[in-house]
Amino acid sequence: MNREVLFAQTLEQVKRTAKEQGGCISREQVQEAFAAMELEEDQLALVFDYLEKHKIGIGEPVDADNYLTQEEKNYLEIYLEELDKMEGLSAGQLEAVTISAMAGEVSAQHRLSEHYLPQVVDIAKLYSGQGVLLEDLIGEGNVALAVGVTMLGCLEHASEAEGMLGQMIMDAMEEYITENTEISKKDLRTVQKVNKVADAARDLAEDLGRKVTPQELAQETGMSVKSIEQALRLSGNKIEDLEDQRD
């Protein structure tokens, strides 16, 4: 396997392990994960620096609240006040409710979902600052939790429930971040394409003293007519210096 690919995969696994451990990982775990790659000390130092910048504590968790915006803190304050109104479960009650949820009892599944809502918030904090709203992360986590409590029947022991639900919540948040990152990249490429055509059309229109056709712009710039017409469509036909000759 390509060394760069292996490094990227290992780094993602380290981040994943840290998230599963509440946002922290030990130096020994990181060193063990990269042992096969025989990294130099300065290379490992860069790994640790990268992890810290991504809110992953080395040896102990970071305070995720320090990375939240004031708007996110205000939202959380109100949201957590609502969660505080819910009655918590003792260890014994949690086990009993979990067993009932595993047996398919709907009321128990609902109660168990309520119990883990604060955990969704804690996990969302670890994933904040990645281009999506904290509120949306919590929403995705809550949906995953609601689905997860209905799937506990596949487990053998009640003690496995928390890990399974936590994993489903993290998967949902990571998928949401990935999807929105891809959308953002696509949006950026669209804007860049439209701007490129608009700038070229403006320059040629200034030289000719009139609007230009896609064919004229294609001949001048080397871009294809199809690409220019696509940019015009993506702009909502609002490239001022370009004529829309489509039927």
N, C-alpha and C positions, 0 to 999 in steps of 0.2 A: 504494500500500500504506500502511496505517495506520502512522504514525511509531513508535508504541509496539511494534507487531509487528515492524517492520523493525529496531528497536533490539534487541529480544530475539533475533531470528534472527542478527543480526550478532554479538551477544555470545556466543551459543552456538557460532558458527563460530570466533570468536577462541579460545574455550576448547578447541575441538576441535583447532585448529592448534597450540596450546600443548602439548596432550597428545601430539600426534604428534611434537613436537620435544623430548620428554623432560620436559615440565612447565615450559617457559619460552617466552617470546615477547618480541620487542624492542618498544621504545616506538614505533619507526617502523612496525612491522607493525600495531600497534593503531591508530595514528593513520591509517594508510592504509585500514584496514578500515572506520573510521567517517568517512572523509573526506566521503562523499556527504551525511552527516547534518549536517555543519558544527557539531560540538559545541563549546561554549565550554570554556575551560581548566578551569573548576571541574567541568564535567560529565565531561571526560576524566579528571580526578583521581579522581572517584568510580568510574569504570570500572577504573582501575588499583588502587584500594583494594579493589574487589570481587574482582579477579583474585588479588590477594595473599592475601585471606582464603580463597580457594579453592585455596590451595597452588600457585599459578602464579607462577613467578618472572619478574620483568621484567628481561630482559637476561641472566640466569643462573638455573639451576635452584635451587629451594629444597631444603633437606634434608628429604625426605619423612619420614625417621625421627623427626624432631622432632614430628610430628603423630600418631604412633602411640601407642596406650595401652600400658601395661606388659604387659598380657595379650597384645596383638598382637606385641609385641617378643619375648616369651617363645616364642610359637608360631613366629615367624620364625626364631629362633635354632635351634630344633630342626629345622625344615624345611630351612633352608639347609645345615645340617650334613649332611643326607641328600643334598642336591644336590651338595655338594662331593665326595662319593664317586664321582660320575660323571666319566668321562674326557672332557675337553673336546676341541674340534676346532680345529686350526690353520686359517688362512685358506684354504690350499690344500685341506685335507681338507673344509672346510665347502662349498666350491664343488663338489667331486666328489660329496659326499653329496647336496647339493641337486639336482644334475643327475640323479642316480640316483633320487631321490625324485620328481622331475618325470616320470621315465620309468615310474613306478609300482612301483618296487622297495620292497616292504613293509619290509624290514629297514632300508633307508635312510630311509624315512619315520619309522620308530620312532626311529632315531638322531638325525634332525634335530629331532624333537619334544623329545627329551631335551636337546639343545643349547640350545633356546630356553626351557626351563623357568625359568631365572633371569630372563629378560626378562619373563615373566609376572608374577613377583614385583615387579619394578620398576614395571610398569604398574599393578598392583594398589595399590601404595602411593599412586600419584597419585589413585586413585579412593576411597581409604579415607576414613572419617569422614563417609559419606553415608547412615548408617542401616543399613548391612549389615556383616556380619562380613568382615574381611580374608581369613579362611580360605575363606569362600564365594566371594569375588571371585577368589581364586587358583584355586579349583576350577572356576569358570565359564571362566576364562581357559585352563586346562589342557584342558578339553573342546574349546573352540574351536580350540586349537592342534592337538589330535589330529585333528580334522576337517580343519583347514586343510592339513596336510601331505599329505593324500590328494587335494587339489584343485589342486596346483601344476602339473599338466599343462597348464593353460590359459595358463601364462606362456610368454613367448618367451625370457627370459633368467633365469639363476639369480640374478642381482643383484636381481631384483624380488621374490624370495621373502620376504625379511625384512619388507619394507613390507607385503606382502599379509597375512602372518601377524600382524603387529602390528596392522593394521587390524581383522582378525577378532577378535583378543583384546579390543581396545578396544570394539568393537561389542557383544560378548557381555557385557562388564562393564556397559556403559551400559544395555543392555536389562534386565539383572538388577536394577540399581538402580532403573530406571523401574518395573518390575513390582512390586518390593517397596515402592516409594513409594506406588503406587496401592493396594496391599493395605493398607498402613498407614493411608492416608486413609479407605479403606472401613471398616476396623476402628474407627477413631476415630469415624466417623459413626454406626456401629452402637452403640457405647458411649454416645454422646451421646443417641441416640434412646431407648435403653432407660432411661437415667438420667432423661430428661425425663418419660417415662411413669411410672416408679417414684416420682419425687418428687411428681408430681401425684396419683398413687393414694394415697400416704401422707398427703398433706394432706387429701384428701377423706375418707379412711378415719378420720382423727382426728376430723373434724367429725361423721361419721355413727356412729362407734363400732363399725364393722364393716368387713369387706372390701367392696370396691365392684365393680360389674360394668363391663365395657367400655362398655356403653351409658350407664351413669350417668357414667362418667368422660368420655365423649365429649360428653355434654350439658353437663357442667360446664366443660370446657376448650376445646371447639370442635374438638378433634382428631377424626378419623374413627374409627369403630369398627374399620375394617380396619387402620388405622395402629397402633392400640393393640394389637390382636390380633397384629400382626406383631412388635411390640416384645416382647410376652409370649413369642412363639415364639423370637425371637432370644436371649432371656434364658434359654432352657431351662425356661420355665414357673416362673421363680424370682422373680417380682415378688410379694412376700409379701402386699401389700395388695390385689391384684387377683385376682378370681375367674376361673378358666379355665372358660368355659361352652361351649367347643367340644366337639363330639362326639368 
